[in-house]
Amino acid sequence: MERVRVTRADHPLYAEAMALYGVSFPAHERREAASQARILGQEAYHFDAFCDEGRFVGEILYWELGETLYIEHFCVQPARRNKGYGQRILASLPARTRILEIDPPVDEIARRRKGFYERCGYVENPYPHVHPPYHRGNAGHELVIMSAPRSLTRAEYDAFARALRDTVMERAYE
């Protein structure tokens, strides 16, 4: 499997990756197109596409926040799910503390997603968490924080919440 870092909106994989992004996340959980294109060149931001035998299979969009990686978005092509790609993509990340957010596990799909992350070594954290809005006029949305390879301390969670607000979401919309 090949990892390709996308740093420009005119990259050959960008349109296909954005199409997957569009069907994988509801509108309120997606960046606006201008915001996504604007952050591509930032050193701390990684928009990594994955190909297998020359075919696009998925993407992971994450931030390097000091010694922590924050996985902002992660998805695999629907036809490629349950074939080990998701586990391989997550395993390819640098060995640092990794943080991601999931919907509260209140329905079958959300419970299955949580189980997938747990099988990949992530654990649920006890801190109430509201992700800031991606669009003007929207409210933030409640999510569950998961981390690997261990739970976060309160100080680590607080540092993440500040970085989310001040770095990740800076200029999320104009």
C-alpha positions as CSV (number, residue, x, y, z in Angstrom):
1,M,0.0,0.0,0.0
2,E,1.3,3.4,-1.0
3,R,0.9,6.6,1.1
4,V,0.7,9.9,-0.8
5,R,0.8,13.2,1.0
6,V,-1.5,15.7,-0.8
7,T,-0.3,19.3,-0.4
8,R,-2.2,21.1,-3.2
9,A,-5.8,21.1,-4.4
10,D,-4.6,20.4,-7.9
11,H,-3.0,17.1,-6.9
12,P,-4.2,14.2,-9.0
13,L,-5.7,12.3,-6.0
14,Y,-7.4,15.4,-4.4
15,A,-10.7,15.3,-6.2
16,E,-11.2,11.6,-5.7
17,A,-10.2,11.9,-2.0
18,M,-12.6,14.8,-1.5
19,A,-15.4,12.9,-3.2
20,L,-14.9,10.1,-0.6
21,Y,-14.7,12.7,2.2
22,G,-18.0,14.1,1.0
23,V,-19.9,10.8,1.2
24,S,-18.1,9.7,4.4
25,F,-19.0,12.6,6.7
26,P,-22.2,14.6,7.2
27,A,-21.9,18.2,6.1
28,H,-21.7,19.6,9.7
29,E,-18.5,17.4,10.2
30,R,-16.7,18.5,7.1
31,R,-14.5,21.5,6.4
32,E,-15.7,24.0,3.8
33,A,-13.9,23.5,0.5
34,A,-11.9,26.8,0.8
35,S,-10.8,25.9,4.3
36,Q,-9.7,22.4,3.2
37,A,-7.7,23.8,0.3
38,R,-6.2,26.5,2.5
39,I,-4.7,24.2,5.1
40,L,-3.2,21.6,2.6
41,G,0.2,23.4,2.6
42,Q,0.6,23.7,6.4
43,E,3.5,21.7,7.7
44,A,1.5,20.4,10.7
45,Y,-1.4,19.2,8.5
46,H,-1.3,15.9,6.7
47,F,-3.8,15.0,4.0
48,D,-2.6,11.5,3.2
49,A,-4.2,9.4,0.5
50,F,-3.6,5.6,0.3
51,C,-3.5,3.5,-2.9
52,D,-3.2,-0.2,-3.4
53,E,-2.0,-1.5,-6.7
54,G,-2.5,2.0,-8.1
55,R,-6.1,2.3,-6.9
56,F,-7.2,4.9,-4.3
57,V,-8.5,3.1,-1.2
58,G,-8.8,5.7,1.6
59,E,-7.4,8.7,3.4
60,I,-6.4,10.0,6.8
61,L,-6.3,13.7,7.5
62,Y,-4.4,14.5,10.7
63,W,-2.5,17.2,12.5
64,E,0.9,17.0,14.3
65,L,0.3,18.9,17.5
66,G,3.7,18.6,19.3
67,E,4.0,15.0,20.5
68,T,0.4,14.3,19.7
69,L,-1.4,13.4,16.4
70,Y,-5.0,14.5,16.0
71,I,-6.9,12.5,13.4
72,E,-9.4,15.0,12.1
73,H,-10.9,12.7,9.4
74,F,-10.3,9.1,8.3
75,C,-12.2,7.1,5.8
76,V,-11.9,4.1,3.5
77,Q,-13.7,3.5,0.2
78,P,-17.0,1.7,1.0
79,A,-16.1,-1.2,-1.4
80,R,-12.7,-1.6,0.4
81,R,-14.0,-1.7,3.9
82,N,-13.6,-4.9,6.0
83,K,-10.5,-5.8,4.1
84,G,-7.9,-4.6,6.6
85,Y,-7.2,-1.2,4.9
86,G,-8.4,0.8,7.9
87,Q,-6.2,-1.0,10.4
88,R,-3.2,-0.8,8.1
89,I,-3.7,3.0,7.6
90,L,-4.0,3.6,11.3
91,A,-1.0,1.4,12.0
92,S,1.1,3.5,9.5
93,L,0.9,6.6,11.7
94,P,4.0,7.7,13.6
95,A,4.3,6.1,17.1
96,R,2.9,9.0,19.2
97,T,-0.1,9.6,21.2
98,R,-3.0,9.6,18.8
99,I,-6.4,11.3,19.4
100,L,-9.6,11.0,17.4
101,E,-13.3,11.8,17.9
102,I,-16.3,9.6,17.2
103,D,-20.0,10.0,17.5
104,P,-21.4,8.8,20.8
105,P,-22.1,5.1,20.5
106,V,-25.9,5.3,20.6
107,D,-26.7,3.3,17.5
108,E,-25.4,0.2,15.8
109,I,-23.1,2.0,13.3
110,A,-21.6,4.2,16.0
111,R,-21.1,1.1,18.3
112,R,-19.4,-0.8,15.4
113,R,-17.1,2.2,14.7
114,K,-16.1,2.4,18.3
115,G,-15.4,-1.4,18.3
116,F,-13.2,-1.0,15.3
117,Y,-11.1,1.7,17.0
118,E,-10.9,-0.4,20.2
119,R,-9.6,-3.3,18.1
120,C,-6.9,-0.9,16.8
121,G,-5.8,-0.1,20.3
122,Y,-7.8,3.1,21.0
123,V,-9.5,3.7,24.3
124,E,-12.4,6.0,25.3
125,N,-11.6,9.0,27.4
126,P,-14.0,10.3,30.1
127,Y,-13.8,14.0,29.2
128,P,-17.0,15.7,27.9
129,H,-16.1,17.1,24.5
130,V,-17.8,19.4,22.0
131,H,-16.1,19.8,18.6
132,P,-16.2,23.5,17.4
133,P,-18.4,24.1,14.3
134,Y,-17.0,23.9,10.8
135,H,-19.5,26.3,9.4
136,R,-20.7,29.8,10.4
137,G,-24.0,29.7,12.2
138,N,-23.7,26.0,13.3
139,A,-23.3,24.9,16.8
140,G,-20.5,22.5,17.9
141,H,-21.4,18.9,18.2
142,E,-20.8,16.4,21.1
143,L,-18.3,13.7,20.3
144,V,-16.4,11.0,22.3
145,I,-12.6,11.3,22.6
146,M,-10.6,8.2,21.9
147,S,-6.8,7.9,22.2
148,A,-4.0,5.4,21.6
149,P,-2.0,3.8,23.0
150,R,-3.6,4.9,26.3
151,S,-6.0,7.2,28.0
152,L,-5.2,10.9,28.1
153,T,-4.5,12.7,31.4
154,R,-6.7,15.7,32.1
155,A,-3.7,18.0,31.2
156,E,-3.2,16.2,27.9
157,Y,-6.9,16.5,27.1
158,D,-6.9,20.2,28.0
159,A,-3.8,20.8,25.8
160,F,-5.5,19.0,22.9
161,A,-8.7,21.0,23.3
162,R,-6.7,24.3,23.2
163,A,-4.8,23.1,20.0
164,L,-8.1,22.1,18.4
165,R,-9.6,25.5,19.1
166,D,-6.5,27.6,18.3
167,T,-4.7,25.7,15.6
168,V,-7.0,23.1,13.9
169,M,-10.1,25.3,13.8
170,E,-8.3,28.6,13.2
171,R,-10.1,30.2,10.2
172,A,-12.2,27.1,9.6
173,Y,-14.6,29.4,7.9
174,E,-14.3,33.0,6.7
